[in-house]
Every structure is written in C-alpha cells, then in structure tokens.
Amino acid sequence: MDLFKQVTALAKRRGFIFPGSEIYGGLANTYDYGPLGVELLRNLRNYWWEFFVSTRENIYGLETSVLMNPKVWEASGHTSSFTDALIECKQCHTRTRADHLIEDKLKTKVEGKSLAELNEIITTKKIACPSCGQFNWTEAKKFNLLFETHIGIVPENKSLAYLRGETAQGMFVDFKQILDTFAPKLPFGLAQSGKVFRNEITKGQQVFRTLEFDLAEFEYYIDAKTWEKEFEYWQSEIEKFAVSLGVNKKKLKWRAHDQKELAHYSKRTEDLEYEFPFGFKEWFACAYRTDFDLKNHMEKSGVDLRYTDPYTQEKFIPHVIEPTFGLSRSILVLLTEAYTEEKDRVVLKLTPRLAPFKVAVFPLLPNKPELVTAARQVFKLLSPKFTTAWDDGGNIGKRYRRQDEAGTPWCITVDFDSLKDKAVTVRDRDTMKQERIKIDQLVNYFQEKL
C-alpha cells in the first residue's frame, strides 16, 4: 500500500484538502482546506492555544500583522540570511533545491552544506535530473525565501515590503508594548498562530511544505543563565503535545541541528521529526535564539528593548527559547497517523478532540417525515454543544462508511423505536459497537467521552 497516495486521495475525496485553483490548472504548492479540513485545522489550532497559552499564566497571546515595516526583516537578518540553494536543469529547466536533489538520490542528509560542497557532491556523483534524466545542471545559487510585495497605489511611488516568513518577528517588535502594558515578570512568553509565506521550491508532498501555511509559535523570554533548563522543559512539552494528538511516540525522534545547519539566529535547534510515508522529516522544533532578535531590533530601531528586573532594577536583554509548530503540516501528520484500512472499510481514527465532526445524526429512513422530524430534534439538541453532521444519503451502511472516512467518532440513528422509547442507537467508530442511549442523556454521554 502506498500510504501517502491513499491519504492524499482520501483527503480530497472527503473534503479535507483540495488542490488550489484547480479549475484553472492549479498553482503549484498551494492547497485549500475543504469543509472537513477547515474543522480539523480549527480544532488543532484551538487545542494548541489551550495547551500552550490559555492554561498557562505567563504566556500571552498576540496577533500581529502579516505586513511589517521592511526594516524589521533587515534587522532580523532575513533579507540576507533566509535562503535556500537553487539548482536548474539546463536541458528541461526543472528547478529544485540542491539539498533535496542530493538527499533523494543518496538517501543522506546534507543540511548545512555550503554551495560549493553541494555543487561538488552533485558533480562527483553525477546526479541526473529527475525529470529528464540528463546531467546538465547550473551551479547551485542562493535565493531568498521571503515573498516580496509592494505597498502603494501609484506604481512609481510603491514601497517594497515582505509577507512574513515567520510569526516570531511580530512578537519581538511588540515586546516593549507588552512590557509597558502588562509588566510581566521573567520568564514569560508571547504566542501567536497565523499565516506565513515562504517562496520555497517544494517536492510536491502535499501540505508538508507549501508556499502559504499556518504556523504557531511562541517566544519564551528568559534569563540567559537558565536557557538549558528551559530548552529541555519545552522540548518535553512539545513532545507531550505531539503524543496528545494521538501520534504514536515510536514514530517520533529528536534531531539536533549541527553548527553548519543552524539558522543565523540560533545557538541550538532541535527538530521533532515524525515518520512520514516518505521518511523521518521535521514536524515541530525548539530553538534557542539567544538575545539575537531583541538586540538587533534595539540597535536598528534605537528603542530600548531591555527588561528591568523588578527586584534588583538591573536592565538586560532577555534570551529566548522558541517552540515552533507547523499546523498545516500537522494536518498531514494527523491524517497519516489516523488512516486505517480494515477488512471492509477505511477509517480515520482521529482522536475525538480533533475530529471535524464529533457526532453524525441519521434518520433511519429519510423518506419518513416522522423519523426526519425526530432526527432533526436530536441534531438541534446536540449541535450547540458539538460539531454535528447531518447525513441522510443512501442506506445506513453507506452512511457509516462515509462517516468512518471522515473520522466522526459516533453516529446516531433515529429509528421507529425512538418515537416510542425516546432513545437512539449510538455507534462507535473504532469498535463499531452499538448501544441504546436515551435522548435526554446524549449531551452528558458525549461530554464524558470528550
């Protein structure tokens, strides 16, 4: 079984993920989230917020602008250092990342290699173009991942700007305003989630790597003396969060970046990798950004971004631990982990907390008005409390299979006995066991299970 193909086919068939702009032939590396996908993404985003923000007294939420003064990206080092290595086939003009080309052919990681080293490997190993089979490459060259845009109406007066390549900079730029308005004590964090844009060359692995994606991260401000302890704490919390999503811990491993691979702002970075159908790849990450960002923004803006210790009155620039979570990529992880083929069905065994619909309501026979009316009353009872699906298409067996593929944990059937005993049949997705539950007990029944 080609698991990746099966998962991507189901994602489209059941309305989780659609190719972007499909009626116009699509746009490479862009995707839309359908009715089930948008619910799954929203549930994931809300759960992340609950796990890391709203249940912690010292982490504060933000939502900063996608567009920022271009000086922000100059100060952060992204205009000069946020780059990948591009290589192009002279024969068929296929463009790809040089490191991806080597890794796919040699099955070895080459993060942190210089352009000269990448060129030497490709030349020495005579790695051919995967599209046309020819060995006729340009030399690898750097290209910047920031998306450029322009602000202004009159062409000659337009100003260069960038779509954000990470959410972090907004949390550094607003650091002083948080100090002024909330006066938090170290350690504390600033968190946000939202759209991020990177002008990347991707390998077509669906939403694993796209031009536009959802990212969640927080900057945790600390005293530099405690960074190792804090780093290890947040690593453990990241892994705990990953497992709570229903992911098998055996499919997870940490990989430390070597010195050449580290981003320009990082002293230590470790990726939590997940075993995708195409191998172990980065899912989440934890980085020690030192005081790089605040120090540079303070220098370039001329604004004092130091923190004042409320007890000693000492002024200093805090250091930062940054946990990062790719939410779009997480959708692929969740679908892959939950995808299960059984004897006569395909089922998505999503953890109920994240499932797009918690419950589906069926009238046994959709052409019987009394059953439809009774089922509508059950739907009306449950829908304010749980995301609830209405399904009256086809026979009961087909409806069960449809909801199994959607990951719906429980299905309710309203039958003729329901009109007499005021009870319904509740069917469990994973075990397929059925039990009769009184209608007035349904809300408590599902609340206890969630």
N, C-alpha and C positions, 0 to 999 in steps of 0.2 A: 504493500500500500504506500503510495506517495502521499504522506500525511499533509505536506504543505499544500499540494494541489487539492486534496479533499477539503481542507479547512477553508481555503480561499473560495472554492466552489460553493460551499455551504454559506459562507459569509455573504456572497452575492445572492444566492438563491433565496435566502431567508431574510434579506434586507438588513444585514449588519453593515456591510461595506460595499459601496459601488465605485467603479472607476469614475474619475472626474470627467466632466464634459463629454460623456460617452457618445451622445448623438452627433457630435462634431468630430468623432475620431479620437477623442480623449486628449489629455495633456499629461505627458509622462510624469510619473511620480506625484500625482495628485489623486486624492480619493475623497469621496463623500460618505457620510455616515447616514444610513437609512433609519427607518423607524426603530428597529431593534438596536442598531449600533449606537444611536444617539442616547438611548436609555441606558445602555451598558456603560458608555463613556461618562454620562452624568452620574450614574451610581458610583463609578470608580472615583471620579473627581470629588464627590461629596464624602465618600468614605476616607479618601486621602486627607481631606480637610479635617474630618472628625478625628482621625488617628493622630495627626501631627500638629493641628492648630487649635481647634476649639476645646480639646480636652487638656491642653497644657496652658498653665497660667502665664508663662513667659514667652510665648510665641504670638506675634501679632500679624494679622493679615493685611495685605495690600493688594491693590490692582492698579498697576502703573501703565502708562501709555505705550502702545506699540511704537509710536514715533517719538524720538527724543532728539534733543539738540545733537548734531553730528559731533560736537566736541566731546560728548560722552564716550563715543566709540573710539575716538582718537586717544583720550586719556586712558581708557581701559586696555588699549593695545590691540583691539580687534581689527582696526584698519590696516595694521601692519603684520599681525601675527596669526590671525584667524584664517588659516589657509590649508588647502589640500594640494596634492600633486596630481596634475592632469597630464594625460598622455593621449595622443591621437594617432590612429592608423592612417598612413598616407594613401593607402590603397582604397579603403571604403569609408574613411572619415569617421569611423567609430571612435567615440571618446569614452574614456574610462579613467578611474583612479588607478595610478600606478601600483599602489599598495594592494588594492583589491585584485588587480590582474595577477600579481605575483602570488598572493595568498591562495587564490583559486587554483592556480597551476601547481604550485609547490606544496600546498597544504601546510604552510607555516606562517606565523605572524611576523610582520615586519614593521610594526608601529615604531615610530621614532627614527626611522632611517632617513638619511639626507637624500636630496635629489640625486646627487652623484652616486650614492650607494644603490638607489632604486634603479637608475639607468644602467649601472654596471650589472646588476642581477638580471635585468631583462635582456641585456645584450649577451651576457655569458651563457645564460640558459636558453637563449634564442626562443623566448616565449612568443608564440604566434598570436595573432588577432583572433579572438573567439568568434568573431562574426564572419570573416572571410578566409581565415587560415593563413594569411600572409604574415611574414615577419618584416615589417616596414614601418617602424614607429618614428614619430617625432621624439625628441628628448622630453622627459618629464619637466613640467614647469609649474610653478605655484599659481594658484588662483584663489581669490578671496571669497569666503563663504557668505559674506554679508550681501543682502539684496539692496541694491541702490534704488532710490526713488527721488522724486523732486517735489518740492513744495512751492506753490505759486501758480497763478493763472496765466500770466504773460510769459511766453517762452524765454525771452531774454532776461527776465528777472527771477527765474526759478532758482531755488536753492537746493543743493544736494542734501539728501537725508538718507537714512537707512531704516529698513524694517529690522526690528530687534532680532539678534541671533541667539539671545538668551534672555531670561526674565531677570537675571541677577542684577544687572546694572540699575534698574529702577529702584531696587531695594538699597543699593549703595547711595544713589543720588538723593533718596528721601531719608537717609539715615539721620541727618541733622533735624529734620522736621519731626521725626519720631522722638528724638531726644527732647526737643522743645515742648512737644505736646503731651507725651506720656511719661517722660522721665524714667524710663525703665532701668533696672539695675542689671549689670552683667552677672551671669550670662543671659542673653535673650536672643530671640530670633525674629526675623521678618520673612513672611511666607507669601507666595502667590502662585497661581496657576493661570495659564493662558496660552495664546497662540505665539509661536516662534517660527521664524523663517530662516532657512539656510539654503544657499544656492549650491546644493551638493549634486554630484554625479552619483546616482544610486544604482544598485544592482537589480532593481525590479522585484524585490522581495516584499511586495505589497506594502503594508504600512510600517514595516520595520524601519525604513528610512525614507522620508519624504521631504518635499520642499517646504511644506507647511505642516506643523504638528503641534500637539498640545503637550506642554511641559509644565511640571510642577516642581518647585524647588524652594528651599529657604536658606537664608544666610544666618548662621548662628554665631553671634558675636561673643567673643571670649577673651579672657586674659591669656596672653601668649604662653604663659607657664603651664597652662592646663591642656594644651592642644592635643597631646597624645591620648590623654584620658578621654577627652570629649570625642575625638575621632573614633575611638573604639566603641564608645557608647552609641554613637549614631550609626555606626556600622551594624551593631546588634539590633537597633531599632528598625533599620532598613530591612534587614533580613526577616525580622519578626513580621513586619508589614507584608513582605512578599509571601510568606507562608500563610498568613491570614487570608490571602486572596484565594486560597485553595491550591496553591502550587506545591508540588512535591519537592521537599527540601533536597532530595538526591539529584534534582535537575539544576541545582544552583551551585555556583562556586565563585569565590572572590579571586580577582586577578589584579595584581598591583602593576601600575604603570612604571616602566623603567625611566631612568633620567632623561633619555632622549625623547621619550614619548610624552612626558609631562607637558601640559599646557603652559603657556607663558606665565600664568598667574599662580601656578600650583607648586607646592613643595612636596605634596604627597596626594596621589589619587588612586583609588581602587574601584574597579568596576565589579558590580554583582552581575555575573553572567548567567543566562538561562540557556538550557539546551534546546534550541530551536530545531526544527527538522533539518536545517542546513548547518547545524553545529552550535557550539557554545558562542554566544555573542552578548555584548553589553545590553543590560536591561536597565539597572539603576546604577548610581555611582555615589561616591563620597569623596570630596576633595578638601584639602587644607589649602585655602587661598592666601594664607598669612595675612598681612596688612596691605597687600599689593593694591587692591582696588581703592580703598579709602585713602591711602597715602597718595596715590596718583591723582585722584579726584581733588584732594585737598591742594596738591601742588598746582594742578592745572586751573582750578577754579578760583584759588585764592581764598576759599572759605574754610574756616577752622572746623574740621570734622573730628576733632579729638573728643574722647569721652572723659568726663570728670568723675573720679571716684567719689561717691557721696560721703565717705568716711574719712579719707585721707586728703581729699581735694587734689590728688595727683591727676594730671592730664596726660592721656596717651591715646594712641590709635589702637583700637581693638583688632584682634586677629579673627579670622572667620573659618568655620567649618561649613561646608556646603553639601548637603544631601540633595541629589537630583533624581527626578523620576520622569521617565518618558511615558506619558499617559497614552498617547496614540499607539506606541509600541506595545504597551501593556495589553491593549485590546487583542493584538495578535497572540501574545502570551496566553491570555485567558481562553481564547478560542482554541488554541492548540492544546492546552492542558485539559480542557473540558471535553474535547471531541472524543467520542467513544462509539465504536461500531460493535453492535451486538448481533445476535443471530438474525433478527428480522427488523432491526431498526437502527437508526443513527440518533444518538442523544448527546446533547451538550450538558455535561454535569457541572454547570456553573454553581458556585456557592450561592445559596438563595439571596444573600445580602446584595449581590451584584446582578442577579438575573434581571433582564429587561422587564419582564412581567413576572410578578410573584404568583399570580393565580390566573387561570383561564376559566370562564364560565360557559357552559354548553346547555342549551335546551336539548333534551334527548331527540326530539323531532322538531325541526324548525318550521314545519307546516302546521303545527298545532298551536293556535293562539294562546290557549291556557298555559302551555308549557313555556312559550316565549315570554308571556307576561310574568310568570313566576321567576324565570331566569333573570329577566331584567331587574326584578326587585332585589335578587341576590347581588347582581352586578352593582346596583345603586348602593347597596349596603356596604360592599367591600371597596369600591373604587376610591372613596375619600381616604381610606387607610393604606391601601396597597395598589401599586400599579397593576391593573386588572385588564385582561384581554377578553373580548367577546368573540366567540367562534361558533358559527352555525353552518359552516360549509362542509358538505359531504357527510359520510357516516362517522360514528363515534371513533372507530379505529383510525380513520384518516386524520381526524382532529387530534387524537392523542399523538400520532406520529409527527404532525406538524408542530405541536407544542413541545414535543421532545427535542426536535431540532432547534427550536427557539430557546431552549434552556429553561422553560417555565417549570418551576418545581412542583406545582399542584394544579390539577384540573378538577373542576366541579361539574357534575352532571345533574341537571334538574329533570326528574322523570315523573311519571304519573303518581308514584307513591309519595313524591314530595308534596303533592297537593293535599295529601291526607295526613302524613306524619310530620310535615314541616321539617324534614331532614333531606340532605342531599348526599350524593356519593362523591367522596374526595379520593382522588387517585394520586399516588406519589410517583413522581417522575423516575426516580432511581430504582425503586423496588417494584414499581407497578402494582403495589398492593392498594386495595380499595377499602374504605370504611365509611359507614354512615355517620354523619355529623348533623346535629340539629342546627338549623339555620341561625338561630339566635346565639349559638356558641361559636360560629365561624370566626368572628373577629378575634376572640381570645385564643382560639385554636391556632390561627396563623401567627398571632403576635408571640405566642410561646415558642413557636418553631423558628422565628426570625430573631 
